[in-house]
Amino acid sequence: MAEQNLNLKTIALIDSLKSTTGAYGLANNGSEYKIITEIFLYKFFNDKFGYEAKRAPEYGARLKKAEKWDAEYDFFTEDEVEDLFTYLPGSVPRLKPHQTLAHLYNASGQGDFSALLDSTLIEIASQNADTFSVSTSGKSKVSIFTAVTTYVTDTSKRDAFAKALMSTVTSFNFETVFDEKYDFFSGVFEYLIKDYNNAGGGKYAEYFTPRAIAQVMAALLTEEGKDYKGVTCYDPSAGTGTLLMALAHAIGEDRCSIYSQDISEKSSEMLRLNLILNNLVGSLPNIIQGNTLTEPAHKESDGRLKTFDFVVSNPPFKLDFPEYSDSLTADSMRFWAGVPNKVKNIDPKKPKMAIYTCFIQHVINSLKPTGRGAIVVPTGFITAKSGVEKRILERIVNDHVICGVVSMPSNVFATTGTNVSVLIFDRTPKTDDDTVVLIDASKLGEEYKEGNNQKRRLRPEEVKKIVDTFRSKKIVEDFSVVKKYKDIKEKNCSLSAGQYFDIKIEYVDITQEEFNKRIAEKKETLKNLFKESADLGREILKSLDSLEFHEEVK
């Protein structure tokens, strides 16, 4: 119940911030998400710093016994502040006394408050740059905070806007999260970004992976109860990090390092917030904004692609990219099955190039020799008959890379009606007699309404059914099959579970007398139908004969 209340309070905080931005004409504006996430994060930083400062040796007791820790912190000397910083864990943001939320709020009555808020955020970003910045593929640093009030074009309203933002967040406190160690951020984060992560943001569409599918993928890649240590997790099309977060939760946040790349600046910023909220600050230097296909950022010192223990991806399915198609085609080592053919006429609303096929190859190339991976693909891929898709299918079957497929219910994604399947890879050496688990979960899920769209989502018990069936390699009628690689080769490398289901024909034993009776009944029924048809035909012809042409009405 306490966790549920905390969820509701956090969602209420986000709604309040949205209400504030809306009141100043920024609702659904391209900058709204940035303002909300930055103020949300600033509040988190403030409370996280206060929580850890009150636990620090030397100074913790002084802050803890004060009626208000931040008021007491205002009296710290510069030397005391710097000394306090040395006691804080590396993942904790450093705030100086004048940068705390309480200090700012108390100064809101002064003139030019908007400039004070903006400059404070920029100061915090600068002094925490080494820990909380992310990079672009060109090695540029992306700051954690920027000015937020400048998005209000009417300069006379900026001070009021800044005060409203500060007033909104002062009534909330994250410290109970740190005390109780609730793992609620994944659900809250879905709510935080749902209005800002959609396919309407331009050429490089951003899709949000449903949490249930992310949980399925993480569970199918990991072993329950295994003591993982120092593993690496990578997503080459990370978006806001839903897949990586699910994987980190399954492994243990303190047992893995996160690596990612995504072309979207917006998604990379949100992924950074997601890492901070989920105790993965140490992985922030590994978050790269850039085009994975043309400029893969994670490489070894000799230029080869870096390989990982786990790789996950939910890439865009179709995206026209003729401007760099030739350079990808030339990289035959990396794109061994080829790349989609160029399109002559680009239609932004209906892209045709199946870019996901490039990501499948990149995912496989990025796995360690014993690595495991999972990628979301259109379900049509698993029965491909030609082209790049067919060459990939043959490769992953012949090389024993594919170890499972789960075909999901229709309409599970908020922004596309495309039916999807999840491919599970395992690079561990295998033989033709080893097996692949094929699951048809298309009939699972409950329907729900999202806006005007009818959607489906997996229920917890259905997630469990998929995971348990996969892990145990259980054969379930009309749900799952377990096939050897050599059997799949005989089926033209099809990975559709339905093509391996047994066809059942039910027979009912009857006597010859019963057979003759049924045939006689059918014949009598047909005679009656034929007679009715003939009678109807005669009536129609009779009606047509009675029709006459009237001169007065033409």
C-alpha positions in Angstrom: 0.0 0.0 0.0 2.8 2.4 0.8 4.4 1.8 -2.6 1.1 2.3 -4.3 0.6 5.6 -2.5 4.1 6.7 -3.5 3.3 5.9 -7.1 0.1 8.0 -6.9 1.9 10.9 -5.3 4.7 10.8 -8.0 2.1 10.7 -10.8 0.3 13.6 -9.2 3.6 15.5 -9.2 4.1 14.9 -12.9 0.5 15.9 -13.6 1.0 19.1 -11.6 4.1 20.0 -13.6 2.1 19.3 -16.8 -0.6 21.6 -15.6 2.0 24.4 -14.9 3.5 24.1 -18.4 0.1 24.0 -19.9 -1.0 27.2 -18.1 2.0 29.0 -19.7 1.1 27.8 -23.2 3.6 25.0 -23.4 1.2 22.0 -23.4 2.3 19.4 -26.0 5.0 21.8 -27.1 8.3 20.2 -28.1 10.0 21.8 -25.0 7.4 20.6 -22.5 9.0 17.2 -21.9 12.4 18.8 -21.4 11.1 21.2 -18.7 9.2 18.5 -16.9 12.0 16.0 -16.9 14.6 18.5 -15.8 12.5 19.9 -12.9 11.5 16.3 -11.9 15.2 15.4 -12.0 16.3 18.5 -10.1 13.8 17.6 -7.3 15.2 14.1 -7.3 18.8 15.4 -7.1 17.9 17.7 -4.2 16.3 14.9 -2.2 19.0 12.4 -3.0 21.7 14.8 -1.9 19.9 15.6 1.3 19.3 12.0 2.1 23.0 11.0 1.6 24.3 14.2 3.3 22.3 13.4 6.5 24.0 10.0 6.5 27.6 11.3 5.9 30.3 11.0 8.6 31.3 14.2 10.4 28.4 16.3 9.0 25.4 13.9 8.9 24.5 14.2 12.6 24.5 18.0 12.4 22.2 18.0 9.4 19.9 15.3 10.7 19.2 16.9 14.1 18.4 20.3 12.4 14.7 21.1 12.0 15.4 21.5 8.3 18.6 20.1 6.9 18.7 22.5 4.0 18.3 25.5 6.3 21.3 24.3 8.3 23.2 23.6 5.2 23.0 27.3 4.3 25.4 27.9 7.3 28.2 25.5 6.0 31.4 27.2 5.0 33.0 26.5 1.6 35.6 24.2 3.2 32.8 22.3 5.0 30.9 21.9 1.8 33.9 20.5 -0.1 34.7 18.2 2.8 31.1 16.9 2.9 31.4 16.1 -0.8 34.3 13.7 -0.1 32.1 11.6 2.1 29.3 11.1 -0.5 29.1 8.1 -2.8 30.2 8.8 -6.4 26.7 8.4 -7.8 25.3 11.1 -5.6 24.9 14.6 -7.2 26.8 17.4 -5.5 24.7 20.5 -4.5 26.1 23.6 -2.9 24.0 25.4 -0.3 22.6 28.1 -2.6 21.6 25.3 -5.1 19.1 23.5 -2.9 15.5 23.7 -3.7 14.6 25.3 -0.3 17.2 28.0 -0.9 15.8 28.7 -4.3 12.2 28.7 -3.2 13.0 31.2 -0.4 14.5 33.5 -3.1 11.5 33.3 -5.3 10.2 36.7 -4.1 13.3 38.4 -5.4 13.4 40.0 -8.8 14.6 38.1 -11.9 13.9 34.7 -10.3 13.7 32.9 -13.6 17.3 33.8 -14.4 18.3 32.6 -10.9 16.6 29.2 -11.5 18.2 28.8 -14.9 21.6 29.7 -13.7 21.4 27.4 -10.8 20.4 24.4 -12.9 23.3 25.2 -15.3 25.7 25.5 -12.3 24.6 22.1 -11.0 25.1 20.5 -14.4 28.6 22.0 -14.7 29.8 20.8 -11.3 28.4 17.3 -11.9 29.3 17.0 -15.5 31.8 14.2 -15.0 29.2 12.0 -13.4 25.9 12.9 -15.1 26.7 14.0 -18.7 26.2 11.7 -21.7 28.0 11.9 -25.0 27.2 12.0 -28.7 28.9 9.8 -31.2 31.1 12.9 -32.1 32.3 12.9 -28.5 30.4 16.1 -27.5 29.0 16.2 -24.0 25.3 16.7 -23.4 24.6 18.6 -20.2 22.2 17.2 -17.5 20.4 20.6 -17.2 19.8 23.6 -19.4 17.7 26.8 -18.9 14.0 25.9 -18.6 12.3 29.3 -18.3 13.5 30.6 -21.7 10.9 28.5 -23.4 8.3 30.9 -22.2 8.4 33.5 -25.0 6.7 36.3 -23.0 9.6 37.4 -20.8 7.3 39.2 -18.4 5.8 35.8 -17.4 9.1 33.9 -16.9 9.4 34.8 -13.2 5.9 33.6 -12.4 6.5 30.4 -14.4 9.7 29.7 -12.4 7.9 30.3 -9.1 5.0 28.0 -10.2 7.5 25.2 -11.0 9.3 25.5 -7.7 6.0 25.7 -5.8 4.8 22.5 -7.5 7.8 20.4 -6.4 8.3 21.6 -2.9 5.4 19.6 -1.5 6.8 16.3 -2.6 9.7 14.3 -1.1 11.6 11.4 -2.6 13.3 10.4 0.6 10.9 7.6 1.5 12.0 6.0 -1.7 15.6 5.9 -0.5 14.6 4.7 2.9 12.3 1.9 1.8 14.1 1.1 -1.4 10.9 0.8 -3.4 11.4 -0.4 -7.0 8.6 1.7 -8.5 10.5 3.9 -11.0 9.8 1.7 -14.1 6.0 2.2 -13.8 6.3 5.9 -13.0 8.7 6.4 -15.8 6.2 4.9 -18.3 3.7 7.6 -17.1 6.3 10.3 -17.2 7.2 9.9 -20.8 4.0 8.4 -22.4 3.0 11.8 -23.9 6.4 12.5 -25.3 7.7 9.3 -26.8 5.7 8.5 -29.9 6.0 8.2 -33.6 5.1 11.7 -34.4 8.5 13.2 -33.8 9.9 13.2 -37.3 11.9 10.8 -39.5 13.5 8.8 -36.7 10.4 7.4 -35.0 10.6 6.7 -31.3 8.6 3.7 -30.0 7.9 2.8 -26.4 8.2 -0.9 -25.6 5.4 -2.2 -23.5 6.7 -3.1 -20.0 5.3 -6.6 -20.2 7.2 -7.4 -23.4 10.3 -5.9 -21.8 9.9 -8.2 -18.8 9.4 -11.2 -21.0 12.5 -10.5 -23.0 14.6 -10.0 -19.8 13.3 -13.2 -18.2 14.0 -15.2 -21.4 17.6 -14.0 -21.5 18.5 -14.5 -17.9 18.5 -17.5 -15.5 16.4 -17.2 -12.4 18.5 -17.2 -9.2 21.9 -17.0 -11.1 24.5 -14.9 -9.3 25.6 -12.5 -12.1 28.6 -10.4 -11.7 30.1 -7.7 -13.9 28.0 -8.5 -17.0 27.5 -6.0 -19.9 24.1 -5.1 -21.4 23.7 -3.2 -24.7 20.9 -1.8 -26.7 21.8 -0.3 -30.1 18.3 1.4 -30.5 17.8 2.1 -26.8 15.1 4.8 -26.9 14.3 5.6 -23.3 15.8 2.4 -22.0 12.7 0.3 -21.1 14.4 -2.9 -22.3 17.7 -2.1 -20.6 15.9 -1.3 -17.3 14.0 -4.6 -17.4 17.3 -6.4 -18.0 19.1 -4.6 -15.3 16.3 -5.3 -12.8 16.5 -9.1 -13.7 20.2 -9.2 -13.3 20.7 -6.7 -10.5 21.6 -3.0 -11.0 24.9 -3.5 -9.1 25.9 -6.5 -11.2 25.8 -5.0 -14.7 27.0 -2.2 -16.8 24.7 -0.6 -19.4 25.7 0.5 -22.9 23.5 2.1 -25.4 23.2 4.2 -28.5 20.2 6.0 -30.1 19.9 8.6 -32.8 17.3 10.6 -30.9 18.5 13.4 -28.6 15.1 13.3 -26.8 15.3 9.6 -26.1 18.9 9.8 -24.9 18.0 12.5 -22.4 15.2 10.4 -21.1 17.4 7.3 -20.9 19.8 9.3 -18.8 17.0 10.2 -16.4 15.9 6.5 -16.3 19.4 5.4 -15.4 19.7 7.9 -12.6 16.3 6.9 -11.2 17.3 3.3 -11.3 20.7 3.5 -9.5 22.7 3.0 -12.7 24.6 6.3 -12.7 27.9 4.5 -13.3 26.7 3.6 -16.8 26.0 7.2 -17.9 29.4 7.5 -19.8 28.3 4.5 -21.9 25.1 6.3 -23.2 25.8 7.6 -26.7 23.6 9.7 -28.9 24.2 8.9 -32.6 23.3 6.7 -35.6 24.2 3.1 -34.6 24.2 1.8 -38.2 26.5 4.5 -39.7 28.6 5.3 -36.7 28.5 2.5 -34.1 30.1 4.1 -31.0 31.0 1.1 -28.9 34.2 -0.4 -30.3 37.3 -2.1 -29.2 40.7 -0.3 -29.4 41.4 -2.1 -32.7 38.2 -0.8 -34.3 36.2 -4.0 -34.0 32.7 -3.8 -32.7 32.6 -4.3 -28.9 30.7 -7.4 -27.9 28.4 -7.9 -24.9 27.0 -10.5 -22.6 23.4 -9.4 -23.3 22.0 -7.4 -26.3 18.4 -6.2 -26.6 16.6 -4.1 -29.2 13.3 -2.9 -30.3 14.4 -1.1 -33.5 12.3 0.9 -36.0 10.8 -1.6 -38.5 10.8 0.5 -41.6 12.7 3.7 -42.3 13.9 5.0 -45.7 17.6 5.7 -45.6 18.9 5.9 -49.2 21.4 8.6 -48.2 23.6 6.0 -46.5 22.4 2.8 -48.0 25.5 2.4 -50.2 27.9 2.8 -47.2 26.1 0.0 -45.3 26.0 -2.2 -48.4 29.8 -1.8 -48.7 30.2 -3.1 -45.1 29.7 -6.7 -46.0 31.4 -8.1 -42.9 28.9 -6.3 -40.6 25.9 -6.7 -42.8 26.5 -10.2 -44.1 23.0 -10.7 -45.3 22.8 -7.4 -47.1 20.7 -4.3 -46.6 17.2 -3.5 -48.0 17.0 -2.1 -51.5 16.8 1.6 -51.9 13.5 3.3 -52.5 13.1 5.7 -55.4 10.3 7.8 -54.1 10.4 8.6 -50.3 7.0 8.9 -48.5 7.6 10.0 -44.9 4.3 8.6 -43.9 4.9 5.2 -45.5 8.6 4.2 -45.3 9.4 1.0 -47.1 13.0 0.0 -46.3 13.1 -2.8 -43.7 15.7 -1.2 -41.4 15.1 -3.8 -38.7 17.0 -6.3 -40.8 20.2 -4.2 -40.3 19.6 -4.1 -36.6 19.2 -7.9 -36.4 22.6 -8.3 -38.0 24.1 -5.7 -35.7 22.7 -7.4 -32.6 24.2 -10.8 -33.6 27.5 -9.2 -34.4 27.5 -7.5 -31.0 27.1 -10.7 -28.9 30.0 -12.4 -27.2 30.7 -16.0 -28.1 28.5 -17.1 -25.3 26.2 -14.0 -25.3 22.4 -13.9 -25.4 20.2 -11.4 -27.2 16.6 -10.5 -28.0 15.1 -8.3 -30.7 11.5 -7.3 -31.6 10.7 -7.9 -35.3 7.5 -7.9 -37.5 6.0 -11.4 -37.2 6.1 -11.7 -41.0 9.9 -12.0 -40.7 9.8 -15.5 -39.1 8.3 -17.1 -42.3 10.3 -15.0 -44.9 10.7 -16.6 -48.3 13.2 -14.3 -50.0 15.5 -11.3 -49.8 17.6 -10.1 -46.8 15.0 -11.6 -44.4 15.4 -15.1 -45.9 19.2 -14.9 -45.8 19.1 -13.8 -42.1 16.7 -16.7 -41.3 18.9 -19.2 -42.9 22.0 -17.9 -41.1 20.5 -17.9 -37.6 19.2 -21.4 -38.1 22.2 -22.9 -39.8 24.6 -21.3 -37.3 22.4 -22.3 -34.4 22.1 -18.7 -33.2 18.4 -18.6 -32.7 17.2 -20.4 -29.6 13.6 -19.3 -29.4 10.7 -17.2 -30.8 7.7 -15.8 -29.1 4.9 -14.4 -31.4 3.0 -11.7 -29.4 -0.7 -10.7 -29.4 -1.8 -8.2 -32.0 -2.0 -4.5 -31.0 0.4 -4.7 -28.1 2.3 -1.6 -29.2 0.7 1.9 -28.7 2.0 3.3 -32.0 1.7 0.5 -34.5 -0.8 -2.2 -35.3 2.0 -4.5 -36.8 2.0 -8.0 -35.3 5.4 -8.6 -33.6 7.5 -11.5 -32.5 10.6 -11.6 -30.3 13.6 -13.5 -31.5 15.9 -14.9 -28.7 19.6 -15.5 -29.6 22.2 -17.6 -27.9 25.7 -17.8 -29.3 26.7 -20.8 -27.2 28.0 -23.6 -29.6 25.2 -26.1 -30.4 24.6 -28.9 -32.9 21.8 -29.8 -35.3 20.2 -32.0 -32.7 19.8 -29.1 -30.2 16.4 -27.5 -29.9 14.6 -24.2 -30.5 11.5 -23.2 -28.5 8.7 -21.7 -30.6 5.8 -20.1 -28.8 2.5 -18.7 -30.3 1.2 -16.2 -27.7 -1.0 -14.4 -30.2 -4.2 -15.5 -28.4 -3.1 -14.2 -25.0 -3.7 -10.8 -23.5 -6.6 -8.6 -22.4 -8.2 -5.9 -24.5 -8.2 -2.3 -23.3 -8.9 1.1 -24.7 -6.1 3.7 -25.1 -7.6 6.9 -26.5 -9.5 5.8 -29.6 -7.3 2.7 -30.1 -8.2 -0.8 -29.1 -5.1 -2.5 -27.6 -4.0 -5.7 -25.9 -1.7 -6.3 -23.1 -0.2 -9.3 -21.4 -1.4 -10.1 -17.9 1.1 -11.1 -15.2 0.0 -14.8 -15.3 0.4 -14.8 -19.1 3.9 -13.4 -18.8 4.6 -16.2 -16.3 3.2 -18.8 -18.7 5.4 -17.6 -21.6 8.5 -17.5 -19.4 7.9 -20.9 -17.7 7.1 -22.6 -21.0 10.3 -21.2 -22.6 12.6 -22.0 -19.7 11.3 -25.6 -19.3 11.1 -26.2 -23.0 7.6 -27.5 -22.5 5.3 -28.5 -25.3 1.8 -27.1 -24.9 -1.0 -27.9 -27.3 -1.6 -25.0 -29.7 0.8 -22.8 -27.7 4.4 -24.1 -28.0 6.6 -26.6 -29.8 10.2 -27.6 -29.3 12.0 -28.4 -32.6 15.6 -29.5 -33.5 17.5 -27.3 -35.8 17.5 -30.1 -38.5 13.7 -30.2 -38.3 13.5 -26.4 -38.8 15.8 -26.6 -41.8 13.4 -29.2 -43.4 10.6 -26.6 -42.9 12.5 -24.0 -45.0 13.8 -22.4 -41.8 10.3 -21.2 -40.8 10.2 -20.1 -37.1 6.4 -19.9 -36.8 5.1 -22.2 -34.1 1.8 -22.6 -35.9 3.5 -24.4 -38.8 4.6 -27.1 -36.5 1.3 -27.7 -34.6 -0.3 -31.0 -35.2 -3.5 -30.9 -37.4 -6.3 -32.6 -35.5 -9.3 -34.1 -37.3 -12.0 -35.5 -35.0 -13.7 -38.6 -36.2 -17.1 -39.9 -34.8 -18.0 -43.6 -35.4 -21.5 -44.1 -36.9 -23.3 -47.1 -38.3 -24.3 -47.5 -42.0 -27.9 -46.9 -41.1 -27.0 -43.6 -39.4 -24.9 -42.6 -42.5 -27.8 -43.4 -44.9 -30.2 -41.4 -42.8 -27.9 -38.3 -42.7 -27.4 -38.4 -46.5 -31.2 -38.7 -47.0 -31.8 -35.7 -44.8 -29.2 -33.6 -46.7 -30.8 -34.6 -50.0 -34.2 -33.6 -48.8 -32.9 -30.3 -47.5 -31.3 -29.6 -50.9 -34.5 -30.5 -52.8 -36.5 -28.0 -50.7 -33.9 -25.3 -51.3 -33.9 -25.9 -55.1 -37.7 -25.8 -55.2 -37.7 -22.5 -53.2 -35.1 -21.1 -55.6 -37.1 -22.1 -58.7 -40.3 -20.6 -57.2 -38.5 -17.3 -56.4 -37.1 -17.2 -60.0 -40.5 -17.5 -61.5 -41.8 -14.7 -59.2 -39.0 -12.4 -60.3 -39.6 -13.0 -64.0 -43.3 -12.5 -63.5 -42.6 -9.1 -61.8 -40.3 -8.1 -64.7 -43.0 -8.9 -67.3 -45.5 -6.7 -65.5 -43.3 -3.6 -65.9 -44.4 -1.0 -68.5 -42.9 2.2 -69.9 -44.9 5.3 -69.1 -44.5 8.2 -71.5 -45.5 10.9 -69.0 -42.7 10.0 -66.5 -40.2 8.8 -69.1 
